[in-house]
């Protein structure tokens, strides 16, 4: 999976930029605020339809412009022909084009251009609520389980209908939707659990490489209702409470991924640098699992990853990135922040005031 000939217009501080990325490692250097992260945002936009930074989509658009635009050619690999991909964002709309198709959904965009980002704010995966951790898992399930999107739509419809009936206090109409919701939830959970279990060996191997021996870290999946009780039975038991609260309390929407270190929640027991390395292992484990199931590699975006990591951790991480066979885009203040081996395999770009030039 590779992007070719990227073109960016009116995105944050970048008025216009066009470049030919290397098929493997690409390095953007420049001062803070120069536009390095904005280049990664543009690539992320092609795969997710949104930014990985906080704030609304409107903030992606350069001051004074009406829209931002990102275009590229995507080479899917496996002897398949490349095709154009583009996304345009205005203050109130998102337009996507893949090949000659203009009626494209965000889910289609994600399927064509799988992208993962490692960035300074990734500690939120541990520190914020469970919705981010569910999204983390769902990204992998969506990409490797072909029925998952259809299953998700069925589940979402059932949850929406059941919640509407709860708010309207229509107890008599809940029976059929309880059954539909429970059936969809069971299938959804089976997909999630299967993929979660498949990812764990990859994460464990990375944790050993990054932390060495002596750290007992566990990434545990909980489905959102009791493991010992059928969900339909729980829905019936909680019906009165659900009606009072106006929403469904049990189900996949309450699923959680708990990350522990030596028996304690990782967000409470690990330093910020250790958290960053742990989450990096979780994300790179996703990339390896994706490759094992899809026979291709997602695009990696690595934004200023060296900060907050000790020297040994940096060396181990950069060694892993150097061996990564997929396409990778990295940022750094200076090129000498990366080891020689990774520099020698990278195509170099310098960014200053939103202007991109080739060379270190």
N, C-alpha and C positions, 0 to 999 in steps of 0.2 A: 504494500500500500504506500504510494508515494505521490506527493504533490509536485507539480511542475509549473514553472512560469507563474509565479504569484503576482497579482496586481492589486494594490490597495489604494483606495481613494477616500479622502475626507474622514478618516478615522482618528479620533482624538487629535494628537498633534501632527499626524501625518497627512499632508495635503495630497501627495501622490508618491507612490513607491512601486517599483517593479523589479523583480529579480528572479534569477534561476537558482533554486535551491539544489544542493547536492542530494543524491539519493540516500545518503546516510546522515552524517553529522554536519550541522550548520551552526555557526556561532555568531551571535550579535554582541558586539561590545559597545560601550559608551557610558557616559555619565548618568547618574540618576536623573530621571525626568527627560531623557533624550528621546524616548520612544521605543526602547527595546521591548518592554513588556507589551506595548500596543501592537507590535508585530506578532507576538505570540497570541494576543487576543484576536487578531484578524484570522489567524489559522484556526483557533478554537471556534470562532464564529462559523467556519465552514463545516465543523463537525457537530456542533451543539446548538447553533442558532442563537447563542447568547454569550455574554462575557463570563469569565471565571472570577471577575472582580465584583465587589459590591456596587450597587447603584443600578439605575434603570438603563434600558437600552438607549434611551435618548442621550445619555452621557457619552456613548460611543461616537456620536456624530460630532465632527469638528465644529467649533464655534463659527457661526455664520453660514454653515452649510445646511442643506435641507435633508441630506441623506449620506450615509456611508456605504461603500461598495467594496466587496472582496471577490476577486475572480481567481481561478486557477484551473489547471488541467490535472485531472486525477488519473493516475495509472494504477489500476487495481491489482496488477500482477497476474500470475498464472496464465500468461499469454493472452490476456484480455486487452482489447484496445483501450487507449486512454480517451477521456471525454471531458468536456468543460463542466465546471461547477461554479456557481456564483450565488451570492447572497447580498441583498440590499436591505438596509434598515432605514426607515424614516421614523419620525416621532411617534407614529401610530400604526405602522404596518411593517411586516417583514415579507420580502419577496425572494423566493428561491427558484433557481433554475438548475436542473441537472440534465446534461446532454441537451436535447431539444424539448424536454418537458418543462413546462412552467407551472403546472398545477402540482406542486410538490409539498408534502407535509414535513414538519420538523423530524418526525420519526424516520422518514425516508432519508433525510439529510444525514442523520446519525448512522444509518445503516451503510451508506455509501462511503462516509469519511470518518471512521472511528478514530478518536483522538483522546489522549489522556494528558493531564497537566500536573506537574509538580511545581508548587509555587509557595511563597512565604505564608500565605493565609491558609495553607492546608491543615494546620492544627485545628481548625474549626471542625474537621471531620470527627475529632474526639471530643472537643469542648462544647460544641453546639448540640442541639436536640437530635433525636434519632432520625429525623427526616433526611438529613444528609447521608447518614449511614445506610438508610434504605436505598437512596438514590445510587450510592456507591455500588451496592450489590445489584440493583436493577440494571445498571449499565451493562454489566457482564451478562446477566441473564438475557437481556434483550438481544445482545449480539450473538449468542451461541445457541439459544433455544428458539427455533423458528416459530413455534406456536405461542410464544410468550406475549407478543403484542396483542394477538387476538384474545388470549386469556385475560390480559390486563383490561382490555376494553369491556369484556363481559363482566368482570369483577367491578370495574368502576361504575358501570351502568347500574348494577345491582345495589351497590353501596349508595349511590345517589338516590335511587328510588326508595330504598329502605329509610334513609335519613329524612326524605321528604315526608314519608308516611308517619314517621316518628314525630316530626314537628307539627303535623296536622292531627296527631293523636288518633290515627285511624288504625286502631288495634286489630280490627277484624280483617284488614287487608294485608297484614304482615306475614301471614303464614306462607304464602307462595314465594314471597320475596326472601323470607328466611331461608327457604330451601335453595333458591337460586343463588343467593349470596354465599351460603355455606359451600355449595358445590364449586362455585368459581374460586372461592378462597382456598379450598383444598387443593385445586389444581395449581393455583398461583404459588402456594406454599411448597408444593412438590418441586416446581421448577426452581424456586429460590434455594431450597435446601440442597438440591442436587448440585447446583453450580457452586454454592458456598463450600460444600464439601470438596469439590474438585479443585478449588482455588487454594485451599489450606496447605497442601504440600509445597506449592510454589512459595507461599508466604513464609512457611517454616524454613525453607532453604535460604531465603533472602535474610531472614532474621538472624540465622546462624552466621551468615557471611558478614552482616553489618555489625552485630553485637558480640559475636563469639559465644562461647559457652557461658553458662551461669545465669541466663535470663529465661525465666519460664513465662512466655507470653502466649496468650490464648485469645483467639478471635472467635467468639461464640455467637451463633445465630439463634434467636428466639422468635417464634412465628407470630406472636400476638394474641394467642389464647392458650389455654392449658393443653399440655401435651397428652394428658390423660382423658380429656373429655371432648366429645364430638361438638363441633361448633354450633350445630343446630340446637343442641340441648342448652348450650350456654346462652344463645340468643333468646331462647324461650325463658330461661331463668332470669335474664337481665332485662326483659322486655319493659317492665314498669320503670326501672331506672333509666333505660334508654329513652323512654317517652319523656320522662321528667327532664332529662338533659338535652334531648333533641338531637342526639347523634348516636351512632353505633360504637359501643365501647370496646368490643373485641373483634379481631380480624386482622388481616394482613396490614391494614393501615396503622396498626399498633406494633408491628414487628420491630425488633431491635437487634442491633449487633453490638455486643458488649466486648470491649477490648480490655483485657486484664494483664497485668504484669506482676508475677509472684503473688497472685491471689487478690490484688488490689486493682481498682479501676485505673487504667493507664493515665487518664487525664489528671488524676490526683497523686500518682506516685512517680511519674516520670518528669524529667526536666523538659523544657521546650525543645531543646536539641534532640533529646531522646524521642520525644513525641514525633518530631519531624522525620526522624529516621524510621520509626515504626510505621508511620503512614506511608512513607516512601516505599517500604517493603510491601505494604498492602496494595499500593497502586501498581508497582512493578510486577507484583504477583498476578494482578489482573492482566497486565500486558502479556505475560508468559502463558497464562491460561487461554487468553484469546488466541495466541499463536498456535497453541496445541489443538484447539478446536477448529480454527478457521484456516490454518495453514498460511497465514499472513500475519503481519505485525501492525498493531495500531501505531499511529503517529504520536511521538512523545514530545511534549513541550516542557522544558526545564528552565524555570525562571529563578535565577539567583539562588540556586540550591546550596551553594557552598556556605552561605551564612548560617551561623548558629550550630555548625557541625565541627567536631574536633578533627584534627589532622588525619587520624586513622580512619575515621568514618568517611571523610571526604575521599581518601585514597581508595577505599573499598567501593564506594559508590561510583566514582569516576571509572574505575576498572570495569564495573558492570556496564556502565553506559558505553564505554569504548567497545565492548563486545556485542552490544545490542545490534542485531542485523537490520532493524527497521529504520525508518527515517526519524531523525531527532533534531529539534531546534533548541539551542541553549542560549542563555544570556549571561553576561558577566561584565563587571566594570572594566576589567583589563584581561587581555588574553593570557597573561602569565598566571592567572588564578587557576588555570586548568593545566593538567599534566601534559608533558610533551607528546606522549602517544596520542592523546585525544586531539590535541591541536593539529598534529600532522595529518589526521584523518578528517579534519573539519574544513568546510568552506567558510571563509571569514568575511564578515560584514561589519562595518562601523556605522553607528547611528549618532547623529548630532542634530539637535533641534528638529527632529522628525524627518531628517534627510538621510537616506540609506546609500552608502557607497561600498563597493566591493573592496576587500582587503582588510587586514587587521589594523 
